[in-house]
Amino acid sequence: MKERSWLISIGIIIYIILTGIDRFVCKVPNYVYIPIAIIGIAFIIIGFIKDKNK
């Protein structure tokens, strides 16, 4: 089985932690949530692109 890229793993972890905090701990303001979510999604997309080029 192919090992997952570390960029993809970091992106998934960022997104899961951010969503968990927003839903279960406290409400995260949109001006904080949106940029962090975009960074997490960007890591996932960059990881997929790097894996595809290998």
N, C-alpha and C positions, 0 to 999 in steps of 0.2 A: 504494500500500500504506500502511496506517495505521501511524504511528510508535508504538512501544511507550512506555508511561509510564515515567518515570524511577524511580518507586517499584517497579514490577515489575522493572526491570533491577537495582536495588539488592538487592531481595529474592532474585533468582536468583543474583546474584554472591555474596551472603552465604552462601547455602545451598551453592553449589558449592564455595566455598573451605573452608567448615567441613567438608563431607564429604570433600574431598580431603585435608585435614590429618588428619582422623580415620583415614582408610583407609591413607594412604601415608607420612605423616611420623611421627606418634605418636598414641597413643590419648588422645582427649579425654575427660575424666571426664563422666559424665552430668549432674552438677550444673552444668556449664558448657555442654555441648552442647545440652541441652533448651531453656534460655531463649533462646540465640542462634538455634536453629532455629525457635522459635516467633516470634521477631522477624522473621526472614526470611520466613516464611510469612505473617505479618501484613502485611508490606509488599506481598507479591504480591497478597493478597486486597484490601487497600485500593486498590491500583493498578487492579485489575479493576473495583472498584465505582466509582471516580472516572471511569474511561473509559466505563463504561456510562451514567453520568449525563450525560455531555457530548453 
